[in-house]
């Protein structure tokens, strides 16, 4: 196995358009490495941040219509105060048909 790895490195050193990955001992075309973003350091993968879809608001503060909440994360203070006063969360739901 070591002999194969050394021979593969010799082939790659000739400028044949191939690189040898140090951990996997396989020959990978340079173009494929560039597509995967591995051409600089073949043993490290670059992690791009994941894109998330836009989340639309589901609840609106009737006293301040610009204050909305999508229903994710911690409840906003205005909603918590209204819920403590006895109102239901459905009272603040945005009507999707009107939007």
C-alpha positions as CSV (number, residue, x, y, z in Angstrom):
1,X,0.0,0.0,0.0
2,X,2.8,2.4,0.8
3,X,4.5,1.6,-2.5
4,X,1.3,2.4,-4.3
5,X,1.1,5.7,-2.5
6,X,4.7,6.7,-3.3
7,X,4.2,5.8,-7.0
8,X,1.0,7.8,-7.1
9,X,2.8,10.8,-5.6
10,X,5.4,10.5,-8.3
11,X,2.7,10.5,-11.0
12,X,1.1,13.5,-9.5
13,X,4.5,15.3,-9.2
14,X,4.9,15.0,-13.0
15,X,2.1,17.6,-13.5
16,X,-0.4,15.1,-14.9
17,X,-3.4,17.0,-13.5
18,X,-3.8,14.7,-10.6
19,X,-3.3,15.0,-6.9
20,X,-2.9,12.4,-4.2
21,X,-5.0,12.9,-1.1
22,X,-2.8,12.2,2.0
23,X,-5.3,10.2,4.0
24,X,-7.2,8.2,1.5
25,X,-4.3,7.1,-0.8
26,X,-6.3,7.6,-3.9
27,X,-5.7,9.6,-7.1
28,X,-8.2,12.4,-7.6
29,X,-8.3,14.6,-10.7
30,X,-7.5,18.3,-9.9
31,X,-10.7,19.5,-11.5
32,X,-12.8,17.4,-9.2
33,X,-10.9,18.7,-6.2
34,X,-11.5,22.3,-7.3
35,X,-15.3,21.5,-7.7
36,X,-15.3,20.2,-4.1
37,X,-13.3,23.1,-2.8
38,X,-10.4,20.8,-1.8
39,X,-7.7,22.0,-4.1
40,X,-5.7,24.0,-1.4
41,X,-5.8,21.5,1.4
42,X,-7.2,18.1,0.2
43,X,-7.8,16.8,3.7
44,X,-10.0,19.7,4.9
45,X,-13.5,20.4,3.7
46,X,-14.7,24.0,3.7
47,X,-18.0,24.5,5.5
48,X,-20.2,27.2,4.1
49,X,-23.0,28.4,6.3
50,X,-26.3,26.7,5.6
51,X,-28.9,28.9,4.0
52,X,-32.3,28.9,5.7
53,X,-35.6,29.7,4.1
54,X,-37.3,33.0,5.1
55,X,-39.7,32.6,7.9
56,X,-42.8,34.8,7.7
57,X,-44.4,36.3,10.9
58,X,-47.4,34.5,12.3
59,X,-48.3,36.9,15.2
60,X,-48.6,40.7,15.3
61,X,-48.9,43.1,18.2
62,X,-52.2,45.0,17.7
63,X,-50.9,48.0,19.7
64,X,-47.7,48.3,17.6
65,X,-48.3,46.6,14.2
66,X,-44.6,46.7,13.3
67,X,-43.9,44.2,16.1
68,X,-44.3,40.7,14.8
69,X,-43.2,37.2,15.8
70,X,-42.7,34.1,13.6
71,X,-43.4,31.7,16.4
72,X,-39.8,30.6,16.7
73,X,-37.5,31.2,19.6
74,X,-38.4,33.0,22.8
75,X,-41.8,34.8,23.0
76,X,-41.5,38.6,22.7
77,X,-42.3,40.6,25.8
78,X,-45.4,42.2,24.3
79,X,-46.9,38.7,23.7
80,X,-45.9,37.4,27.1
81,X,-47.6,40.4,28.8
82,X,-50.8,39.9,26.8
83,X,-50.9,36.2,27.5
84,X,-50.5,36.9,31.3
85,X,-53.4,39.4,31.1
86,X,-55.7,36.5,29.9
87,X,-55.7,36.8,26.2
88,X,-55.1,33.8,23.9
89,X,-52.3,33.4,21.5
90,X,-54.8,33.0,18.6
91,X,-56.0,36.6,19.2
92,X,-52.6,37.8,17.8
93,X,-52.4,35.4,14.8
94,X,-52.0,37.2,11.4
95,X,-54.7,36.4,9.0
96,X,-52.9,34.9,6.0
97,X,-55.8,35.6,3.6
98,X,-55.6,39.3,4.3
99,X,-51.9,39.5,3.8
